[in-house]
């Protein structure tokens, strides 16, 4: 059994990629806005290492505004096929422009156009209006490189807490926790189910 939460995450994530029928990289992202209102939504993990877990979004979206006001977040990976979940809590920082540019360039042309056309989380008068904007952005970018808009980037969640949860018979679940310590390592413990 791994004694480092990043190593244990690697093991579980690799198993999830083999067993989950859809989106093993899907994670619930919980944020709290400037008024203390929580919000949660699904996003996709686009990279991770010992430095943190990365996802991308419109920084002017509701989650982007919440992260600007309160740069802390929680993640939840739930893999039903494995009967496991991992909770992660940590501090949030923006990725570098170079990282955001590289990821944006790796996306499909249509996804890049959609990111430019969407005023994510803002009121929309009709689906037809949005599709018209998509067509207009597509026409303006018919040839050449589609440049990442300045308001579209990524965030890195640097964990200070992990909880690895395994379903067990009779609801006697296993809950293993890791907390960052002041020496740059991890303290480990268990929680009652």
TAQUI-V910444 format. One record per backbone hydrogen bond with DSSP energy under -0.5 kcal/mol. CO is the residue of the C=O (numbers start at 1). NH is the residue of the N-H. If there is no record, write none. Layout:
CO;NH + CO;NH
This chain:
4;8 + 5;9 + 6;10 + 7;11 + 8;12 + 9;13 + 10;14 + 11;15 + 12;16 + 13;17 + 14;18 + 15;19 + 16;20 + 23;26 + 25;45 + 27;43 + 28;30 + 28;76 + 29;41 + 30;74 + 31;39 + 33;36 + 36;38 + 37;33 + 39;31 + 41;29 + 43;27 + 47;54 + 49;52 + 52;49 + 53;157 + 54;46 + 54;47 + 55;155 + 57;59 + 57;153 + 58;61 + 61;65 + 62;66 + 63;67 + 64;68 + 65;69 + 66;70 + 70;72 + 71;92 + 73;90 + 74;30 + 75;88 + 76;28 + 76;78 + 77;86 + 78;80 + 79;82 + 79;83 + 79;84 + 83;167 + 84;79 + 85;165 + 86;77 + 87;163 + 88;75 + 89;160 + 89;161 + 90;73 + 91;158 + 93;156 + 96;100 + 97;101 + 98;102 + 99;103 + 100;104 + 101;105 + 102;106 + 103;106 + 103;107 + 104;107 + 108;112 + 109;113 + 110;114 + 111;115 + 112;116 + 113;117 + 114;118 + 118;120 + 119;122 + 126;130 + 127;131 + 128;132 + 129;133 + 130;134 + 131;135 + 132;136 + 133;137 + 134;138 + 135;139 + 136;140 + 137;141 + 139;142 + 145;147 + 149;152 + 151;59 + 151;153 + 153;57 + 154;95 + 155;55 + 156;93 + 156;158 + 157;53 + 157;159 + 158;91 + 160;180 + 161;89 + 162;178 + 163;87 + 163;165 + 164;176 + 165;85 + 166;174 + 168;171 + 169;172 + 171;173 + 173;175 + 174;166 + 175;191 + 176;164 + 177;189 + 178;162 + 179;187 + 181;184 + 185;181 + 187;179 + 189;177 + 191;175
